[in-house]
Amino acid sequence: MPKRSVSILVMLVTLVAGCGGDEGDESEAPTKAEWIASANVICAEMFEELDLIPEPQTPEEMGEAGPRVTEIHRTALARLRALVPPDGEEGRVEQILDAAQATIDWGEEFTDAVAAGDDERATELLAEGERLVSESDRLFGDYGILECLESEE
């Protein structure tokens, strides 16, 4: 999504959040569309941060970049978990976020294996990672959270 679209989306979410209801009504669950818009903003910001990290070319560089990448992913996931899910969608949202957590945990383990020079373990983890990313992307995509997709399109 182009940066201009993200800016417009942020503005719309802010306007929608500021409209209607009493100020004391803050615990009211958002609509599914509002939740998706907020989630997409969080993920777009996450990928902007990730884009600033150079692509590692060596195991040493992987060891240096890995913790920062993991931190960015975990922060974004914490922000997603902090969003109140739409009424009746709590279970589905939890399933999506749990899949993202599994992918983050895998990424951390994979990065550690590569950085440690454990090629055997890194190779074992590759197939699992592809499955986890695919499942996470499927869940995010099916729900409409397109900015959170990890795989290249």
C-alpha positions as CSV (number, residue, x, y, z in Angstrom):
1,M,0.0,0.0,0.0
2,P,1.5,3.4,-0.9
3,K,2.5,5.6,1.9
4,R,-0.2,8.1,0.9
5,S,-2.8,5.5,1.3
6,V,-1.5,4.5,4.7
7,S,-1.7,8.2,5.8
8,I,-5.3,8.5,4.5
9,L,-6.2,5.3,6.3
10,V,-4.7,6.6,9.6
11,M,-6.7,9.8,9.2
12,L,-9.9,7.9,8.5
13,V,-9.3,5.6,11.5
14,T,-8.7,8.7,13.7
15,L,-11.9,10.4,12.4
16,V,-14.0,7.2,12.9
17,A,-12.6,6.8,16.4
18,G,-13.4,10.4,17.2
19,C,-17.0,10.3,15.9
20,G,-20.1,9.2,17.7
21,G,-20.9,8.0,21.2
22,D,-20.1,9.4,24.5
23,E,-16.5,9.9,25.5
24,G,-17.1,7.4,28.3
25,D,-18.0,4.8,25.6
26,E,-14.3,3.9,24.9
27,S,-14.7,0.2,25.8
28,E,-17.1,-0.3,23.0
29,A,-15.8,-2.9,20.5
30,P,-14.9,-1.6,17.1
31,T,-16.6,-2.9,13.9
32,K,-14.7,-5.5,12.0
33,A,-13.8,-2.9,9.3
34,E,-12.5,-0.5,12.0
35,W,-10.4,-3.3,13.6
36,I,-9.0,-4.3,10.2
37,A,-8.1,-0.7,9.4
38,S,-6.3,-0.3,12.7
39,A,-4.5,-3.6,12.2
40,N,-3.4,-2.7,8.7
41,V,-1.9,0.6,10.0
42,I,0.1,-1.3,12.6
43,C,1.4,-3.7,10.1
44,A,2.2,-1.1,7.5
45,E,4.3,0.8,10.2
46,M,6.0,-2.5,11.1
47,F,7.0,-3.2,7.5
48,E,8.3,0.4,7.2
49,E,10.6,-0.2,10.2
50,L,11.6,-3.6,8.8
51,D,12.5,-2.1,5.5
52,L,15.1,0.1,7.2
53,I,17.1,-3.0,8.3
54,P,19.6,-4.2,5.6
55,E,19.1,-7.7,4.3
56,P,21.6,-9.9,6.1
57,Q,24.2,-11.5,3.8
58,T,26.2,-13.5,6.3
59,P,25.4,-15.5,9.5
60,E,27.0,-12.7,11.5
61,E,24.8,-10.1,9.9
62,M,21.8,-12.4,10.6
63,G,22.8,-12.6,14.2
64,E,22.9,-8.8,14.4
65,A,19.7,-8.1,12.5
66,G,17.7,-11.0,13.9
67,P,17.0,-9.6,17.4
68,R,15.9,-6.2,15.9
69,V,13.6,-7.9,13.4
70,T,12.1,-10.0,16.2
71,E,11.7,-7.0,18.4
72,I,9.8,-5.1,15.7
73,H,7.5,-8.1,15.0
74,R,6.8,-8.6,18.7
75,T,6.0,-4.9,19.2
76,A,3.6,-5.0,16.3
77,L,2.0,-8.1,17.7
78,A,1.6,-6.5,21.1
79,R,-0.1,-3.5,19.5
80,L,-2.4,-5.9,17.6
81,R,-3.3,-7.8,20.8
82,A,-4.0,-4.4,22.5
83,L,-6.8,-3.7,20.0
84,V,-10.2,-4.6,21.3
85,P,-11.5,-7.2,18.8
86,P,-14.9,-6.8,17.2
87,D,-17.9,-8.3,19.1
88,G,-18.2,-12.0,18.2
89,E,-14.8,-12.1,16.5
90,E,-12.6,-12.6,19.6
91,G,-11.9,-16.3,18.8
92,R,-11.0,-15.6,15.2
93,V,-8.8,-12.7,16.0
94,E,-7.0,-14.7,18.7
95,Q,-6.4,-17.5,16.2
96,I,-4.9,-15.0,13.7
97,L,-2.7,-13.5,16.4
98,D,-1.6,-16.9,17.7
99,A,-0.5,-17.8,14.2
100,A,1.5,-14.6,14.0
101,Q,3.1,-15.5,17.4
102,A,4.1,-18.9,16.1
103,T,5.7,-17.4,13.1
104,I,7.6,-14.9,15.2
105,D,8.8,-17.7,17.5
106,W,9.9,-19.7,14.5
107,G,11.7,-16.8,13.0
108,E,13.7,-16.2,16.2
109,E,14.7,-19.9,16.4
110,F,15.6,-19.9,12.7
111,T,17.7,-16.7,13.0
112,D,19.5,-18.2,16.1
113,A,20.3,-21.4,14.2
114,V,21.7,-19.5,11.2
115,A,23.7,-17.1,13.4
116,A,25.1,-20.0,15.3
117,G,26.2,-21.7,12.1
118,D,23.8,-24.7,12.8
119,D,23.0,-25.4,9.1
120,E,21.4,-28.7,9.9
121,R,18.9,-27.1,12.3
122,A,18.3,-24.1,10.0
123,T,17.5,-26.5,7.1
124,E,15.1,-28.5,9.3
125,L,13.3,-25.3,10.3
126,L,12.8,-24.1,6.7
127,A,9.9,-26.3,5.9
128,E,8.2,-25.5,9.2
129,G,8.7,-21.8,8.5
130,E,7.1,-22.0,5.1
131,R,4.1,-23.7,6.6
132,L,3.8,-21.2,9.4
133,V,4.1,-18.2,7.2
134,S,1.6,-19.6,4.7
135,E,-0.9,-20.3,7.5
136,S,-0.5,-16.9,9.1
137,D,-0.8,-15.2,5.7
138,R,-4.0,-17.2,5.0
139,L,-5.6,-16.2,8.3
140,F,-4.6,-12.6,7.9
141,G,-5.7,-12.5,4.3
142,D,-9.0,-14.3,4.8
143,Y,-9.9,-11.7,7.5
144,G,-8.9,-8.8,5.3
145,I,-5.7,-7.7,7.1
146,L,-3.7,-7.4,3.9
147,E,-0.9,-5.2,5.3
148,C,0.2,-8.0,7.6
149,L,1.0,-10.5,4.9
150,E,4.6,-11.7,5.3
151,S,5.0,-13.5,1.9
152,E,5.9,-11.6,-1.2
153,E,3.0,-11.2,-3.7
